[in-house]
Amino acid sequence: MKGTGVALVTPFNYDYTIDFDSLAAIIDYVINGGVDYLVVLGTTGEGPTLTKEEKKYVFDFVTKHVNGRVPLVAGLGGNNTFDVEEEMKHFNFPGYSAFLSVSPYYNKPNQEGMYLHYMQLASVSPLPIIIYNVPGRTGAGLTSATTLRLANASEQFIATKEASGNPEIFMDILKDKPRHFNVISGDDNLTLPFISMGMSGVISVIAQAYPKLFSTMVNLGLSGRFEEARAIHFQLYELMKMIFADGSPGGIKVLLAHKGLCKNVVRLPLSPVNKAVENNLIKLAEQIKH
């Protein structure tokens, strides 16, 4: 999992049904824009508000529409370890290379509990696992020590998506990780700085709206051409922050709607971003030079 991954949204119609035509259009847009892989039903995909049947439809649809053009990662996590275990054991959609599994949320497990949770999943998973650390959403974060412990305990763990926003955690993991284990940025605006420290890329939100521009920045950074990469980073910098100003994926759906790729609809309990943020997003988007 290197380069630019895109955390796909789940587009909805105005009646909140899944808009598969828009999902197909977004998939084609980002693949044609040069991204390296797609993440299906991660946080940005609003997985918690989809039924189990809807999730199956989405996983299946993406497999068929992508048709092998890029690797796929399935978002599969939760705060009930044995429920996630059953989902993983019975996951039978072709084309997926790994699971992205968020650390348990709401329960607030201690570090030992999170370690045991992931080790239980590794013991049954048919696919490699990307650990996902996002304490701002889960309420309990993995320490760098726990992530490294997992990375060294099983080669089923191939990477961590780090969205803690804590540079010390990033650097601790990068410094001591085993060779097989990658560190993936979960924060668009921190991607380029931490590629310089050894991150292998990003699972991005903003790349869904600007796949060619953002993946070019990532590729320039990975090849050591930081002066050119910085120019793109700062071109997108304010927009990368603004898409999260009033909730996600509300911000990215504004940009996708502005591009005619989907409707600006999220499912409750999420609500579209407020009008001031929407106007700012569109204003910033119109300043981006492709």
C-alpha positions as a Markdown table, in Angstrom:
| # | Residue | x | y | z |
|---|---|---|---|---|
| 1 | Met | 0.0 | 0.0 | 0.0 |
| 2 | Lys | 2.2 | 2.8 | -1.3 |
| 3 | Gly | 1.4 | 6.1 | -3.0 |
| 4 | Thr | -2.1 | 7.6 | -3.0 |
| 5 | Gly | -5.1 | 5.7 | -1.8 |
| 6 | Val | -8.5 | 7.4 | -1.9 |
| 7 | Ala | -11.1 | 7.0 | 0.8 |
| 8 | Leu | -14.2 | 6.7 | -1.3 |
| 9 | Val | -17.4 | 8.5 | -0.3 |
| 10 | Thr | -20.7 | 6.7 | -0.6 |
| 11 | Pro | -22.9 | 8.9 | -2.8 |
| 12 | Phe | -26.6 | 9.2 | -1.9 |
| 13 | Asn | -29.7 | 10.3 | -3.8 |
| 14 | Tyr | -32.0 | 12.9 | -2.2 |
| 15 | Asp | -34.1 | 10.0 | -0.7 |
| 16 | Tyr | -30.9 | 8.7 | 1.0 |
| 17 | Thr | -30.6 | 5.6 | -1.2 |
| 18 | Ile | -27.2 | 4.8 | -2.6 |
| 19 | Asp | -26.4 | 6.5 | -5.8 |
| 20 | Phe | -24.5 | 3.8 | -7.7 |
| 21 | Asp | -24.3 | 5.9 | -10.9 |
| 22 | Ser | -22.4 | 8.6 | -9.0 |
| 23 | Leu | -20.2 | 6.0 | -7.3 |
| 24 | Ala | -19.2 | 4.7 | -10.7 |
| 25 | Ala | -18.4 | 8.2 | -12.0 |
| 26 | Ile | -16.2 | 8.9 | -8.9 |
| 27 | Ile | -14.4 | 5.6 | -9.3 |
| 28 | Asp | -13.6 | 6.3 | -12.9 |
| 29 | Tyr | -12.6 | 9.9 | -12.1 |
| 30 | Val | -10.0 | 9.0 | -9.5 |
| 31 | Ile | -8.6 | 6.0 | -11.3 |
| 32 | Asn | -8.2 | 8.2 | -14.5 |
| 33 | Gly | -6.5 | 10.8 | -12.2 |
| 34 | Gly | -3.8 | 8.3 | -11.4 |
| 35 | Val | -4.4 | 7.2 | -7.8 |
| 36 | Asp | -2.9 | 3.9 | -6.7 |
| 37 | Tyr | -5.7 | 2.2 | -4.8 |
| 38 | Leu | -9.2 | 2.7 | -3.4 |
| 39 | Val | -10.5 | 2.3 | 0.2 |
| 40 | Val | -14.1 | 1.2 | 0.3 |
| 41 | Leu | -16.4 | 2.0 | 3.3 |
| 42 | Gly | -13.8 | 3.6 | 5.5 |
| 43 | Thr | -14.8 | 6.6 | 7.6 |
| 44 | Thr | -15.4 | 8.7 | 4.5 |
| 45 | Gly | -17.7 | 6.1 | 3.1 |
| 46 | Glu | -20.2 | 6.5 | 6.0 |
| 47 | Gly | -20.1 | 2.8 | 6.7 |
| 48 | Pro | -21.7 | 3.1 | 10.2 |
| 49 | Thr | -25.0 | 4.3 | 8.6 |
| 50 | Leu | -25.2 | 1.6 | 5.9 |
| 51 | Thr | -27.0 | -1.7 | 6.6 |
| 52 | Lys | -25.2 | -5.0 | 6.2 |
| 53 | Glu | -27.0 | -5.6 | 3.0 |
| 54 | Glu | -26.0 | -2.2 | 1.6 |
| 55 | Lys | -22.4 | -2.8 | 2.5 |
| 56 | Lys | -22.5 | -6.0 | 0.5 |
| 57 | Tyr | -23.9 | -4.2 | -2.5 |
| 58 | Val | -21.2 | -1.5 | -2.3 |
| 59 | Phe | -18.3 | -4.0 | -1.9 |
| 60 | Asp | -19.7 | -6.0 | -4.8 |
| 61 | Phe | -20.4 | -3.0 | -7.0 |
| 62 | Val | -16.9 | -1.6 | -6.6 |
| 63 | Thr | -15.3 | -4.9 | -7.3 |
| 64 | Lys | -17.2 | -5.2 | -10.6 |
| 65 | His | -16.8 | -1.6 | -11.7 |
| 66 | Val | -13.1 | -1.4 | -10.9 |
| 67 | Asn | -12.5 | -4.7 | -12.7 |
| 68 | Gly | -8.9 | -5.0 | -11.5 |
| 69 | Arg | -7.8 | -1.6 | -12.6 |
| 70 | Val | -6.4 | -0.7 | -9.1 |
| 71 | Pro | -6.1 | -2.6 | -5.8 |
| 72 | Leu | -9.0 | -2.3 | -3.3 |
| 73 | Val | -9.0 | -2.1 | 0.5 |
| 74 | Ala | -12.2 | -2.9 | 2.4 |
| 75 | Gly | -13.0 | -0.9 | 5.5 |
| 76 | Leu | -14.0 | -3.5 | 8.2 |
| 77 | Gly | -13.8 | -2.6 | 11.9 |
| 78 | Gly | -15.8 | -2.0 | 15.0 |
| 79 | Asn | -16.0 | -2.1 | 18.8 |
| 80 | Asn | -17.2 | -5.7 | 19.0 |
| 81 | Thr | -14.2 | -7.9 | 18.3 |
| 82 | Phe | -16.0 | -11.1 | 17.6 |
| 83 | Asp | -18.5 | -9.4 | 15.3 |
| 84 | Val | -15.7 | -8.0 | 13.2 |
| 85 | Glu | -14.0 | -11.4 | 13.3 |
| 86 | Glu | -17.2 | -13.0 | 11.8 |
| 87 | Glu | -17.4 | -10.3 | 9.1 |
| 88 | Met | -13.7 | -10.9 | 8.2 |
| 89 | Lys | -14.1 | -14.7 | 8.1 |
| 90 | His | -17.1 | -14.5 | 5.7 |
| 91 | Phe | -15.8 | -11.7 | 3.5 |
| 92 | Asn | -15.8 | -13.2 | 0.0 |
| 93 | Phe | -15.6 | -10.3 | -2.4 |
| 94 | Pro | -12.8 | -10.7 | -5.0 |
| 95 | Gly | -10.4 | -8.0 | -5.8 |
| 96 | Tyr | -9.7 | -6.8 | -2.3 |
| 97 | Ser | -6.0 | -6.8 | -1.2 |
| 98 | Ala | -6.4 | -5.8 | 2.5 |
| 99 | Phe | -8.7 | -4.7 | 5.3 |
| 100 | Leu | -8.5 | -1.3 | 6.8 |
| 101 | Ser | -9.6 | -1.9 | 10.4 |
| 102 | Val | -10.2 | 1.1 | 12.7 |
| 103 | Ser | -9.3 | 0.7 | 16.4 |
| 104 | Pro | -12.3 | -0.1 | 18.7 |
| 105 | Tyr | -14.3 | 3.1 | 19.4 |
| 106 | Tyr | -16.6 | 4.2 | 22.2 |
| 107 | Asn | -15.6 | 1.3 | 24.6 |
| 108 | Lys | -12.3 | 3.0 | 25.2 |
| 109 | Pro | -10.2 | -0.1 | 25.7 |
| 110 | Asn | -6.8 | 0.1 | 27.2 |
| 111 | Gln | -3.6 | -0.6 | 25.2 |
| 112 | Glu | -3.7 | -4.3 | 26.1 |
| 113 | Gly | -7.3 | -4.6 | 25.0 |
| 114 | Met | -6.5 | -3.0 | 21.6 |
| 115 | Tyr | -3.5 | -5.2 | 21.1 |
| 116 | Leu | -5.6 | -8.3 | 21.9 |
| 117 | His | -8.4 | -7.1 | 19.6 |
| 118 | Tyr | -6.1 | -6.8 | 16.6 |
| 119 | Met | -4.3 | -10.1 | 17.3 |
| 120 | Gln | -7.7 | -11.8 | 17.4 |
| 121 | Leu | -8.5 | -10.4 | 14.0 |
| 122 | Ala | -5.1 | -11.3 | 12.6 |
| 123 | Ser | -5.6 | -14.9 | 13.7 |
| 124 | Val | -8.7 | -15.3 | 11.4 |
| 125 | Ser | -8.4 | -12.7 | 8.7 |
| 126 | Pro | -8.2 | -14.0 | 5.1 |
| 127 | Leu | -6.5 | -10.7 | 4.1 |
| 128 | Pro | -3.6 | -8.6 | 5.4 |
| 129 | Ile | -4.7 | -5.8 | 7.8 |
| 130 | Ile | -4.0 | -2.1 | 7.9 |
| 131 | Ile | -4.3 | -0.8 | 11.4 |
| 132 | Tyr | -6.2 | 2.5 | 11.6 |
| 133 | Asn | -5.5 | 4.9 | 14.4 |
| 134 | Val | -7.8 | 7.9 | 14.6 |
| 135 | Pro | -8.3 | 8.9 | 18.2 |
| 136 | Gly | -10.2 | 12.0 | 17.4 |
| 137 | Arg | -13.1 | 9.8 | 16.2 |
| 138 | Thr | -12.6 | 6.6 | 18.4 |
| 139 | Gly | -12.0 | 8.2 | 21.8 |
| 140 | Ala | -9.0 | 5.9 | 22.4 |
| 141 | Gly | -5.8 | 6.0 | 20.5 |
| 142 | Leu | -3.1 | 3.4 | 19.9 |
| 143 | Thr | 0.3 | 4.4 | 21.2 |
| 144 | Ser | 3.3 | 4.0 | 19.0 |
| 145 | Ala | 4.5 | 1.2 | 21.3 |
| 146 | Thr | 1.3 | -0.8 | 20.8 |
| 147 | Thr | 1.4 | -0.3 | 17.0 |
| 148 | Leu | 5.1 | -1.5 | 16.9 |
| 149 | Arg | 4.2 | -4.4 | 19.1 |
| 150 | Leu | 1.5 | -5.5 | 16.6 |
| 151 | Ala | 3.8 | -4.9 | 13.6 |
| 152 | Asn | 6.4 | -7.2 | 15.2 |
| 153 | Ala | 3.9 | -9.8 | 16.4 |
| 154 | Ser | 2.4 | -10.7 | 13.0 |
| 155 | Glu | 3.1 | -10.1 | 9.3 |
| 156 | Gln | -0.6 | -10.0 | 8.8 |
| 157 | Phe | -0.3 | -6.3 | 9.8 |
| 158 | Ile | 1.2 | -4.7 | 6.7 |
| 159 | Ala | 0.7 | -1.0 | 7.6 |
| 160 | Thr | -0.9 | 1.5 | 9.9 |
| 161 | Lys | -3.0 | 4.5 | 8.8 |
| 162 | Glu | -1.9 | 7.1 | 11.3 |
| 163 | Ala | -4.5 | 9.9 | 11.7 |
| 164 | Ser | -3.6 | 10.9 | 15.3 |
| 165 | Gly | -2.1 | 14.2 | 14.1 |
| 166 | Asn | 0.8 | 13.5 | 16.6 |
| 167 | Pro | 4.2 | 13.9 | 15.0 |
| 168 | Glu | 5.9 | 12.0 | 17.8 |
| 169 | Ile | 3.7 | 8.9 | 17.2 |
| 170 | Phe | 4.5 | 9.0 | 13.5 |
| 171 | Met | 8.3 | 9.4 | 14.1 |
| 172 | Asp | 8.4 | 6.7 | 16.8 |
| 173 | Ile | 6.8 | 4.2 | 14.4 |
| 174 | Leu | 8.9 | 5.2 | 11.4 |
| 175 | Lys | 12.1 | 4.9 | 13.5 |
| 176 | Asp | 11.5 | 1.4 | 14.8 |
| 177 | Lys | 9.1 | -0.3 | 12.4 |
| 178 | Pro | 10.0 | -3.7 | 10.8 |
| 179 | Arg | 10.8 | -3.7 | 7.1 |
| 180 | His | 7.5 | -5.2 | 6.0 |
| 181 | Phe | 5.4 | -2.6 | 7.7 |
| 182 | Asn | 4.4 | 0.7 | 6.1 |
| 183 | Val | 3.2 | 3.9 | 7.7 |
| 184 | Ile | 0.4 | 5.6 | 5.8 |
| 185 | Ser | -0.8 | 9.2 | 6.5 |
| 186 | Gly | -4.4 | 9.7 | 7.5 |
| 187 | Asp | -4.1 | 13.5 | 7.3 |
| 188 | Asp | -3.9 | 15.1 | 3.9 |
| 189 | Asn | -2.2 | 18.2 | 5.2 |
| 190 | Leu | 0.6 | 16.2 | 6.9 |
| 191 | Thr | 1.3 | 13.8 | 4.1 |
| 192 | Leu | 4.1 | 15.6 | 2.4 |
| 193 | Pro | 6.1 | 16.5 | 5.5 |
| 194 | Phe | 6.0 | 12.9 | 6.7 |
| 195 | Ile | 6.8 | 11.4 | 3.4 |
| 196 | Ser | 10.1 | 13.2 | 3.9 |
| 197 | Met | 10.5 | 11.1 | 7.2 |
| 198 | Gly | 9.7 | 7.8 | 5.5 |
| 199 | Met | 5.9 | 7.5 | 5.2 |
| 200 | Ser | 4.9 | 5.4 | 2.2 |
| 201 | Gly | 1.9 | 7.6 | 1.2 |
| 202 | Val | -1.6 | 8.5 | 2.2 |
| 203 | Ile | -5.2 | 7.3 | 2.3 |
| 204 | Ser | -6.6 | 10.7 | 1.2 |
| 205 | Val | -9.9 | 12.5 | 1.2 |
| 206 | Ile | -8.9 | 15.6 | -0.9 |
| 207 | Ala | -7.5 | 13.3 | -3.6 |
| 208 | Gln | -11.1 | 12.3 | -4.4 |
| 209 | Ala | -11.7 | 15.8 | -5.7 |
| 210 | Tyr | -8.2 | 16.4 | -7.1 |
| 211 | Pro | -6.7 | 13.0 | -7.9 |
| 212 | Lys | -4.2 | 14.0 | -10.5 |
| 213 | Leu | -2.9 | 17.0 | -8.6 |
| 214 | Phe | -2.7 | 15.3 | -5.2 |
| 215 | Ser | -1.2 | 12.0 | -6.5 |
| 216 | Thr | 1.4 | 14.0 | -8.4 |
| 217 | Met | 2.4 | 15.7 | -5.2 |
| 218 | Val | 2.7 | 12.3 | -3.4 |
| 219 | Asn | 4.7 | 10.9 | -6.3 |
| 220 | Leu | 7.1 | 13.9 | -6.3 |
| 221 | Gly | 7.6 | 13.5 | -2.6 |
| 222 | Leu | 8.3 | 9.8 | -2.8 |
| 223 | Ser | 10.9 | 10.5 | -5.5 |
| 224 | Gly | 12.6 | 13.2 | -3.4 |
| 225 | Arg | 11.5 | 16.1 | -5.5 |
| 226 | Phe | 10.2 | 18.2 | -2.6 |
| 227 | Glu | 10.5 | 21.7 | -4.1 |
| 228 | Glu | 8.0 | 20.7 | -6.8 |
| 229 | Ala | 5.8 | 18.8 | -4.3 |
| 230 | Arg | 5.7 | 21.8 | -1.9 |
| 231 | Ala | 4.2 | 24.0 | -4.6 |
| 232 | Ile | 1.2 | 21.6 | -4.9 |
| 233 | His | 1.0 | 21.1 | -1.2 |
| 234 | Phe | 0.6 | 24.8 | -0.6 |
| 235 | Gln | -1.8 | 25.2 | -3.5 |
| 236 | Leu | -4.1 | 22.7 | -1.8 |
| 237 | Tyr | -3.3 | 23.5 | 1.8 |
| 238 | Glu | -6.2 | 25.7 | 2.7 |
| 239 | Leu | -8.7 | 23.4 | 1.0 |
| 240 | Met | -7.2 | 20.4 | 2.8 |
| 241 | Lys | -8.1 | 22.1 | 6.1 |
| 242 | Met | -11.4 | 23.5 | 5.1 |
| 243 | Ile | -13.0 | 20.2 | 4.0 |
| 244 | Phe | -12.9 | 19.1 | 7.7 |
| 245 | Ala | -14.1 | 22.5 | 9.1 |
| 246 | Asp | -17.7 | 21.4 | 9.6 |
| 247 | Gly | -17.5 | 17.6 | 9.6 |
| 248 | Ser | -16.4 | 14.9 | 7.1 |
| 249 | Pro | -17.4 | 13.7 | 4.5 |
| 250 | Gly | -19.7 | 16.7 | 4.3 |
| 251 | Gly | -16.8 | 18.9 | 3.1 |
| 252 | Ile | -15.6 | 16.6 | 0.3 |
| 253 | Lys | -19.1 | 16.0 | -0.9 |
| 254 | Val | -19.4 | 19.8 | -1.4 |
| 255 | Leu | -16.4 | 19.7 | -3.8 |
| 256 | Leu | -17.6 | 16.5 | -5.5 |
| 257 | Ala | -21.1 | 18.1 | -6.0 |
| 258 | His | -19.4 | 21.3 | -7.4 |
| 259 | Lys | -17.7 | 19.1 | -9.9 |
| 260 | Gly | -20.9 | 17.4 | -10.9 |
| 261 | Leu | -19.8 | 14.0 | -9.6 |
| 262 | Cys | -22.4 | 13.4 | -6.9 |
| 263 | Lys | -25.1 | 15.1 | -4.9 |
| 264 | Asn | -24.3 | 17.0 | -1.7 |
| 265 | Val | -26.1 | 14.5 | 0.5 |
| 266 | Val | -25.0 | 12.8 | 3.7 |
| 267 | Arg | -27.0 | 10.4 | 6.0 |
| 268 | Leu | -28.1 | 11.2 | 9.4 |
| 269 | Pro | -26.8 | 11.8 | 12.0 |
| 270 | Leu | -24.5 | 13.7 | 9.7 |
| 271 | Ser | -25.7 | 16.9 | 8.2 |
| 272 | Pro | -24.3 | 18.9 | 5.2 |
| 273 | Val | -21.8 | 21.6 | 6.1 |
| 274 | Asn | -23.0 | 25.0 | 7.0 |
| 275 | Lys | -23.5 | 27.6 | 4.2 |
| 276 | Ala | -20.4 | 29.6 | 5.2 |
| 277 | Val | -18.1 | 26.6 | 5.0 |
| 278 | Glu | -19.8 | 25.5 | 1.7 |
| 279 | Asn | -19.2 | 29.0 | 0.2 |
| 280 | Asn | -15.6 | 29.0 | 1.4 |
| 281 | Leu | -15.0 | 25.5 | -0.1 |
| 282 | Ile | -16.3 | 26.5 | -3.5 |
| 283 | Lys | -14.4 | 29.8 | -3.4 |
| 284 | Leu | -11.1 | 27.9 | -2.6 |
| 285 | Ala | -11.9 | 25.3 | -5.2 |
| 286 | Glu | -12.3 | 27.9 | -7.9 |
| 287 | Gln | -8.7 | 29.1 | -7.2 |
| 288 | Ile | -7.1 | 25.7 | -7.8 |
| 289 | Lys | -5.2 | 25.5 | -11.0 |
| 290 | His | -5.2 | 22.1 | -12.6 |
